[in-house]
């Protein structure tokens, strides 16, 4: 400043969000068919979102006009299904976008596992057992899911329904593979008057050879915090 005094410049969190880019707005429409025995026989999935690659140097990575980061990690890549049809429509939204962590897997994994729960319910089967029936050709994913269920005590009685104080307890499970790693989470929650309290998260990861286990542990712990904060609290004004 010409005064000989140091000046501290701060790039605030608000500055970062206002001047940054956002994850793509995404819409999924999924239809699935089950056999009389509850076997998944057909999936039709349509994805609508903005393309991150189109109109950039990354456009060379697009194939047949499809942005791979818009559809990666979908149901048909992760689970066994006899008949599958996936389509994508690019959306025109005037919001500057870039990748969020996990890129396309951030939305495809969520949709895939929500659909898996609905399929398990429609088939009248346990959510873990049903997922395992779809993972016969994915031994790594099956092993991770089995270990997570074991560590969480999935086969033991779990208190569900309405408690005396009016709260509800529940638990959910998810398993997904992305970028060479397979992760399974089992989350226990209590819901009171619409407020969600996360009681416990059990996580299993198969990332191959863990050269530095503490880094893997830190990555998973931070990922859990990142995901929960986005799901429960994060928003843009």
Secondary structure, DSSP 8 states (H G I E B T S, - for coil): --SS--------HHHHHHTS-B---EEEEEEEEE-TT--EEEEEEEEEE--SSTTSGGGGG-BTTB-HHHHTT-HHHHS--SEEEEEEEE---SS-B---TTTTHHHHHHHHHHHHHHHHHHHT--HHHHHHHT-TT-HHHHHHHHHHHHHHTTTS----EE-TTS-EEEEEEEEEEETTEEEEEEEEEEEETTEEEEEEEEEEEE-SS-SSHHHHHHHHHHHHHHHHHHHHT----
